[in-house]
Amino acid sequence: MKDGFEEDKLNAINKAFKLILKVLARYIGKILIEKDKNSWWQKYVLNKLKDENTIRNLPKEGSNDDCIKSLDIPACLNIIETNWRDVFRGKMDDRQRTWAHALHDIRNYYEAHYNIKTLENTSDEDISLELAIMVRFMRPIDPEVAERISEMRKTFEKEFTGRINTESERQLILLPDDEKFKENLLKTHKANWTLFYEDGKKKSGTWNAKNFTESSSVRGNISSGYLRGWKKKKIIKAIFEVKI
């Protein structure tokens, strides 16, 4: 049985994909129908898709609405890729193609490895990044859906951080405060840290945060990195500070 944390991770990804599918399938259908309203399904879908499992779940014929409703996430992303040169290059930019590839990998990963071990080994920072990719992919297609996923991402990070901080008496202290710490970290991409242990010992070092961006979560990064497994490590307090 998955615990609450792992359920939250999976629910966030599944909910985001459901939001994407509702819009993406219609978006793809509209473009293909405009390209060839009489034979779009046969020409750009059935004749182009190579994956047998995907094709097997699609109808051989039907109304435009029925065909569009039959599409799932893998089918949508495969249709974009297989028809990129002839259809979608003029409708989407190259960055969206990159995001589509990433979404395909994300979906396949969770589909193929759906079990407790996979979820435990998937950091909360990974989930945040995957939701960010969805936002970037969907923003040119439907800004409203992109914003809803963005809000989901913010909620997930807030709930994760809040649950970590109230789960025990462990303290994560950012100096001088959370807002100023992030501001300084974005300037230097380095922070000094000190971890305090139950036995009175402490360790210090430097966090090289070269990949940290404005959309990154400070507490999410630290909690899923330096403080991951803090109970087992018997960490009782952590202090992070950026020297300017």
N, C-alpha and C positions, 0 to 999 in steps of 0.2 A: 504494500500500500504506500502511495506517495504521501508525504507530509504536506502541510499547508504551503510551505515555500515552493516545493516542486510543482504543486498544482497551480500556483500563481504564475510560474514561469510558462507552463504549457498553455494555460488559459490566455495569457497575454499574446502569445504567438498565434494560437488558433483564432482568437477573436479578430486580430489584425488581418489575417488571411481571409476571413469571411467578409470583412468590410471591403477588402480589395477586390475579391471575386465578384461581388455584386455590381461593381462599377466597371471593372476591367473587361468582363465578358461582353457587356453591352458596348463598350468603347471599341473593342476589336471587331465585333459584329457590324457596327455602324461603318467602320472604315472598309471592311471587306465587301459589304453590300454596295457601298459607293463605288468600289472598284469594279465589281461585276455582280449586279443584282440578281442575275438569273442562275449563275452557276458558282457563286462564291464558296458555298459549302464544299462542293466536290473539288473545285480547283485549288483553293487555298488551305483547305483543312484536310479532307480525306486523302487527297493525292499528295500532300506534302508531309504530313506527320509520319514519322518512321517507327515510333514506339508502339509496339503491338498492344500493350496493355492500355495505352491511352486510346488508341483507335477502337479497341474492342468495346469500350464504354460509350462510344459515340453513335448516334443514329445514322443510318445510311442516307436517310432523307427526312424531310419534315418541314414545317413552317419555319420562317426565320426566327420567331420567338422560341420555338421548341429547340431548335439547334443551338441558339445562344444559351438557353438555360441548361443545356447538357454539358457545357464546358466547365471544367474544373481548373484549379490553379496550374497544374502541370501542362494541361492542354493549352491554356492561354499563353503561358510563357514559351512553349514550344512553337506555337503559331507565330508569335512575334519573331523568334529566331529564324525559323525556316523561311519566312517571307520578308526578312529584313531588307534585302536588296531591292526586291520588286515592289514592296508595299510600304513598309514601316519606316524606312530610312527618311523619307520626306515628312513623316508625321511625328517622329520622336527623335531626340538627339542621341548622340553616341553614349552620353553618360547614362541615359535611361536603359540603353542596351546592356551596359555594364551592371546596373542595378538589377535588371531582369535576370542576368546570369547568376548574380548573388542570391536572389530570391529563389531561384530554381534549386540551388545548392542547399539553401536553408530548409526549404520544404522537404527535399529528399533526405536530408540529415535526420529530421524529426520523424519522418515516415519510416525510415529504415532502422532507426535506433530508438524507438519509443519504449523506453523502460526506465526504471528508477536510477540505474547506474548512469545512463546518459544524462539525465536531468541533474543529478548530483554533480557531474563533471562539467556541466555547462554553467559558467559563472554568470552572475547577474549583470556584469558588464557586457557579456556576450549578448544577452537578451536585449539590453539597451541598444547595443550597436545594431542588432538585427531589426529592431523596430525603427531605428533611425534610417536604415536603408529603405525600408518600406515607405517612410515619409518622403524621402528624396525621389523614389520611383513614382509615387502617386501625385506629387505636387503639381506637375504639368498636366496631368490627366484630370484630377479632381481635387482642387485645393481644400475643399471641405472635408473629404475623407482623409487627406493627408494631415489636416489639423486634428481630426479625431484620434488618429493613431499617435500623433505627437503628444496629445494630452494623455493618452494611455501610457505612453513611455514615461512621462513626468510622474504620473500616479504610481506606476510600478516602482520607479526609483525612490519616490517618497515613502511608499509603504515598506519597501525593503530596508531603507535606512532607518525608518522609525522602529521597525520590528527588531532590528539588530540592536539599536540603542536602548530599547526597553526590555530586552530579553534578559539582561543581567545588570550588574552594577558596573560593568566595564565602561570606561569613559574614553571617548575619542575627542581630543581637544585640538582645535585648529586655531593657531595664533596669527593675528590678534583676535579674529573672529572669522566665521565662515565666508562672508562676502569679501572681506579684504584678503583672506588667504587665497581664494580663487583668483582674484584680480592679480595678485602678486605672482601666483603660479603661472598664469598665462604669459607673464612677462619674462620669467626666468626659466620656467620648465624644470625647476629643481626645488626640492624641499628637504630640510633636515628632519629626521624623525628619531624618537626615542620610545622604546617599548618597555613597559614595567611589568615584572612578573611577581607571582604570588610569593616566591621565596626571597624577594627583596632585590633580586638581580635586575639589571637593565641592559638593553642593547641600543646602540645608536648607529645611524647611517644616513645615506642620502638617497632620496627618491628621484630618479631620473625620469621625469614625466614628459619626454619629448613628443609623445603622441597625444598629449592632453589638449583638448580644444574647448571652445566656448560651450559646446553642447555636452561636454563630458560632466559626469557627476563626481565631485571630489570624494564625498563619503562613500559612494558606490565603488569607486576605484580602490580606495583604501580598505574598505570592508571585504571586498572580494580578492584583495591582494595580500597586503601585509597582515591583515587581521583575519584572514580566512583560517578557520580551525582554531580560533583563539581559545576556546574552552580546553581543547587538548593541549595546547601550548601553555595554558595557564597565564595568559596575558590579562592583566587587570586594568591597564591604562595605556593610552598611546597619545603622544604629543607630536604634532607636526607643525613646522614653522618655516616660512620662506624668508630668507635673508635678502634684503634689498640694499 
